Every structure is written in C-alpha cells, then in structure tokens.
C-alpha cells in the first residue's frame, strides 16, 4: 500500500505549532492593556483606542528586527533576551516622535519549530512589552523547512503607538543654542553586530564564552546584553518639559541619527569625551584598529538616545533623568550652519 504523505512529513508540524501557541498565551496575557479586546490565536487582533485620552490622535507605526544579533543568540544558545531587543528597536523608534506604544505584533520564522527556544523568545518579547507599557496582541510563527538552517530563526516586530497631534516631536522646534543631552546605552544594543562579531571572533580569535576581565563577563554575554528601552523615561519627561527633538541612536550612530532630527540650517556640535564610554567599545576599537569616525557611524558608542532641549530646561531635565535612574549628560549644543543643510560634527574635548 502506498504511503500517505502528510504536511509533517514535509517538515511542518501543525500540532507542535498549536502547542507552542498554547504555551505562550499565559506569557503574553500580562502585557494586555485595557484596550485589548481579543486574545492570542485569532485571525486578527482588536484594540479599542481610548478616545477620551486624545483630542486629535495620530497613529505612529514602526517595524524592525534585531539584525545579526540573532547570531549571538544561536552561538550562546540563549534566547531569553533577544525578544527584549526586538521590542526595544520598535518602541524606541516611535517614542522619539512622542508616540506612546500601544500594541505590538511579532513574526517568527524558523526551519523547525524548537518550542523551548521560541517560548524563551516570546518571554523576552513579553518582558520588553511590559517595560514599555505595550500590549503583545498577536503574531505569526512560520515553520519553513529547508529555508532556515537547523536551530535558526528570524524575528520581526511591528508596533503601533499614538500621540496627540499638537505634541508630535519632529525636530521643528530645534533652534540655535539648544542643548544636546545624551542618555547612556546598555551596551552595543542591536546595531553594528556584524562588525563586532568580526572583530571579536575573527580578528581577536575569541570564543563566545571567553571571559573578558575588562567586561566582567564573557564576550558573548556582553554582546548579547539587551537594548535599553527608553519609552517610560521619555513619556515622563514629556509630561513636564518641551522636548524639541529626539534621536534613537541605531545604525549610523550619532552622526547619522542626530542629523535626522535637525532642521535645515542647524548643526549639532557633539563633544567627544563628555560621557562614560562602556569598555566594550574601547575594546572593539583596539582589537579591530577601527578609526574613530567609523566607530561613531557604526556603534552607539555609549549613547542610546539623544534629546535636544532648550538650554533653560537642560539642568532640570538632567535632574529628572537621574531620578529615573538614567545615566545622562550634556554632550553638545546646536549651532547655526551657513548653508541650508544640516550636519553633526564631533569635536575633541
């Protein structure tokens, strides 16, 4: 009798996927805000926007991933923090416009569903959502045999937030004389990992679990350290201060990302040496012989978020940031630019 082939024979286990969804429901539920109307597992997710909170709400959306930081998770066989990175990369990108993250969806693609690893991934996503006050309302898990190598997966996140139209932060208020404040990063975050891995593992010849005295941990643990989430900090500041511009320091570093929020005719003069630089950046620069301009365009170099504020508010904002357990300091000023362009310059202390 001819064998009857099934979807499972082709590498896709629907029963395993159903078990995975059941396993993560209890992890996801604590992220639900009151506006969430549906649970996990439906065809779509419903969210009732609280219209009493806004006069003229504007929805802000973003999507992102974690890049080759996933490779570190595979190398370390640690999957409990990469989900935090996924949330951070999405919510930090909309809070810079003043938008409070409301809900998030995730997409996970893998060659063969590893329930234990992916439950850890979702646990990290849920933790990130709770840290940012965002609801994880649904997602998609795609099992794609022969498409991904064994033990590997890919992640994408999608977030929607809301901001009152008159409170949108778009950089238009930035003017000459404004103060530039930098808020510390928690490490490399989720950008520049391809270069970091090449330097640490190919050039320096380290193994992921090698302990580095200057770091107080293994090189793998340091590079896998999750991205800091700045949502609640910025929302707190917005209640009492007028923030002229905010930049999330991701790919492109301080040079490219600060320039994105400057209006034409303005230049940000960033003074290097004003802030404490984590040892990981100094080590990567030394091990790889990376020139400083390349460092500042590839890595956040210790600054994860930049605020542009009026000089009159700067001291009070720094006091507030300290009270919120953020490491922050003045890193520069806004100056005029002769042409109608905009730029960021780095100057030595």
C-alpha positions, -999 to +999 in steps of 0.1 A: +000+000+000+014+034-010+023+056+020+001+086+026+023+117+029+015+144+054+025+180+060+045+168+089+065+146+065+074+177+046+088+193+078+058+213+091+043+202+124+009+219+129+003+202+162+036+215+175+027+250+164-006+247+182+011+236+214+035+265+211+007+290+209-010+275+239+023+277+258+028+314+252-007+326+259-001+328+297+032+347+290+016+372+267-016+380+287+001+401+314+011+426+286-025+433+277-037+469+283-074+475+290-079+485+253-071+450+241-103+432+231-091+399+218-067+371+229-039+353+212-048+328+185-074+347+165-073+357+128-068+393+138-062+414+170-086+441+182-076+472+201-100+500+211-082+533+211-092+553+242-107+584+225-112+602+258-074+604+261-069+623+228-084+653+211-067+646+177-048+613+179-021+605+153-011+568+150+026+561+146+039+527+134+073+511+130+087+478+121+122+464+128+143+434+136+175+427+156+198+420+126+228+397+131+224+399+169+205+367+164+238+350+155+249+357+191+218+341+204+225+310+184+262+309+193+253+313+230+222+291+229+205+318+248+171+331+236+156+348+266+168+384+259+167+387+221+129+394+223+136+424+245+159+437+217+130+433+192+106+453+213+132+480+220+141+485+184+105+491+175+092+512+205+123+533+208+118+544+171+083+557+178+088+573+212+112+597+195+081+612+179+064+614+212+042+584+205+032+561+233+035+524+222+000+508+223+003+473+208+028+451+190+028+420+168+057+397+161+068+375+133+089+344+139+102+323+110+122+291+116+132+259+098+119+236+125+100+248+155+120+245+187+094+250+213+117+257+242+138+283+223+108+301+209+090+302+242+121+319+256+120+344+227+083+352+234+091+355+271+116+382+262+092+400+239+066+400+267+091+414+291+100+442+267+064+450+261+058+453+299+088+475+302+074+498+275+037+496+285+029+480+252+005+450+246+016+420+226-016+413+208-007+386+183+018+375+157+028+348+133+050+317+137+061+303+103+078+269+101+097+269+069+117+236+064+148+238+042+146+276+043+164+281+076+193+261+089+187+239+119+184+257+152+180+291+135+151+315+133+144+351+122+124+378+140+105+409+130+084+432+152+056+457+143+044+483+168+016+510+167+015+539+190-004+572+194+004+608+201-017+640+203-011+658+170+000+690+188+025+670+209+043+654+180+081+657+183+095+662+149+126+685+154+108+716+141+113+733+175+150+728+175+169+761+173+204+775+177+216+775+213+196+743+222+213+718+244+220+682+233+216+656+261+228+620+257+213+591+276+235+561+282+231+529+263+232+495+279+259+483+255+262+476+218+224+473+216+213+459+182+234+477+156+269+470+144+269+434+155+283+422+122+314+443+127+316+434+164+314+397+157+341+400+130+364+419+154+358+397+184+357+363+168+376+365+135+403+391+143+407+386+180+400+349+178+377+348+209+351+322+216+316+333+227+321+320+263+356+335+268+356+357+299+369+392+294+383+408+325+375+444+315+339+435+309+334+413+339+316+387+318+321+367+286+323+384+253+291+366+242+272+378+272+283+414+267+273+415+230+240+398+238+232+424+265+196+436+256+189+470+241+177+496+267+141+507+264+136+544+268+098+547+265+088+554+301+116+578+306+106+599+276+069+598+285+078+610+319+098+639+305+071+649+281+046+655+309+066+684+323+091+695+296+090+706+260+113+683+241+125+698+208+139+667+192+148+631+200+171+606+181+173+569+187+210+560+181+208+530+159+226+522+126+246+552+115+254+561+151+254+596+165+265+612+132+236+600+110+208+597+136+211+631+153+212+647+118+178+631+110+160+653+135+178+686+129+160+713+108+178+729+079+203+755+089+213+738+121+243+717+131+249+697+163+283+700+178+289+668+198+319+670+222+336+636+225+348+626+260+317+641+277+302+608+286+314+575+300+321+550+273+315+513+280+347+492+279+332+471+251+335+500+226+371+507+236+380+470+232+364+467+198+382+498+186+415+485+199+411+449+187+400+459+153+420+490+148+388+508+139+392+545+132+370+568+153+348+581+125+339+545+117+332+538+153+308+567+156+289+557+124+287+520+133+281+519+170+262+540+196+295+544+215+277+546+248+248+569+239+215+552+232+191+581+230+197+618+223+174+647+235+175+682+221+161+707+246+162+744+254+192+754+274+169+768+301+154+733+307+186+713+304+196+712+341+161+703+353+159+675+327+192+661+338+180+660+374+148+643+363+168+617+343+189+610+373+158+604+393+146+580+367+179+560+371+192+571+337+229+580+331+228+612+312+248+643+305+251+673+282+271+661+251+268+691+228+249+722+215+230+732+184+248+758+162+240+775+130+251+761+097+259+786+070+243+766+042+207+754+044+219+719+051+222+701+084+250+682+100+266+667+131+302+674+139+324+656+165+349+677+184+376+666+209+372+677+245 
